[in-house]
């Protein structure tokens, strides 16, 4: 399973998001430290009921907990937008 798929699976299993948009942005960082192996820079937009009532730091902690050891070994950079469904305009 690819690194991308592992990340997406971990996020989906742990946070059961309504939306989970993970983008591999590694190509934009060619030549940058941590980009040599590819698939290491990501942008994440995730919307989950588990974020209701939590501040941004607590939401990011949940994301990092879901990713686990991959944050230390496989992911060099992760930009996170973590929202609760109630924050999305209808």
N, C-alpha and C positions, 0 to 999 in steps of 0.2 A: 504494500500500500504506500502511496506517495506521502511525502511530508504534508502536503496540502490536504490530502484526504484524511490523514491522521488528525490534523488540527481541527478540521471541520467536524469529524466524528466525535472528538472529545468535547468540543463546544456544544454540539447538538445533544449528546447523551447527558451531559452535566446540567445544562441550562434550559433545555427544551424550548428553544426560542421560537417566537412567531416569525421572525426574520433573522437570517444569519447570512450576511453577505461578506465573504472573505475574498480578498483580492491579493494576488501575489504581485507585489510591486518590485521584485528583485531586479528586473531588467533595468529599471531606472537608476539603480545603484551600482551598475557595473564599475569595477575598479575601486569600489569603496570597501573598507574593512568589513568583513562578515558576509560579503556578497560573492566571494570567490566560488563557493560551492553551489550557489544558486538557491532559489527557494527559501530565502531567509528574511526577506522584508515583506511585511504584510500590512494591509489595511483591513480593519474589521468594523462592520456595522452590525450590531446585534440588538434585537429587541426581545425582551423576555419578561414574563410576569414576575420572575424572581428578583427583578430590579426595583419593583414597586417599593417606595418608601426608603430606598437606600441612596446615599450620596454617591458622587462620582468615584471617590476612592474605594468605597465598599463594593461598587459594581466592578471596578477594575480588579479588585482582589478576587472576586468570584471568577472572572475570566482567567486570571493567572492560575487559580486553583484548578480550573478545568483543564488548562493546558499542561499543568504539572511540570515534569522534568523537561519537556520539550522547550520550554522557555530558556533553559540553561544550556541546551545542547543543539537545538535545531533552529531556533528563532533568534535572529539578531536584532530585529526591530519590529514592533507591533504598535500601530496606531489604532486606538480603540474609540469607537462611539458606541456607548452602551445606554440604551433607553428602555424605559418601561412603556408598555402599550398605551397607558393613559397620557403619555407625553406626545403621542402622534396625533396631529390634527385629523379630524374626520371630515 
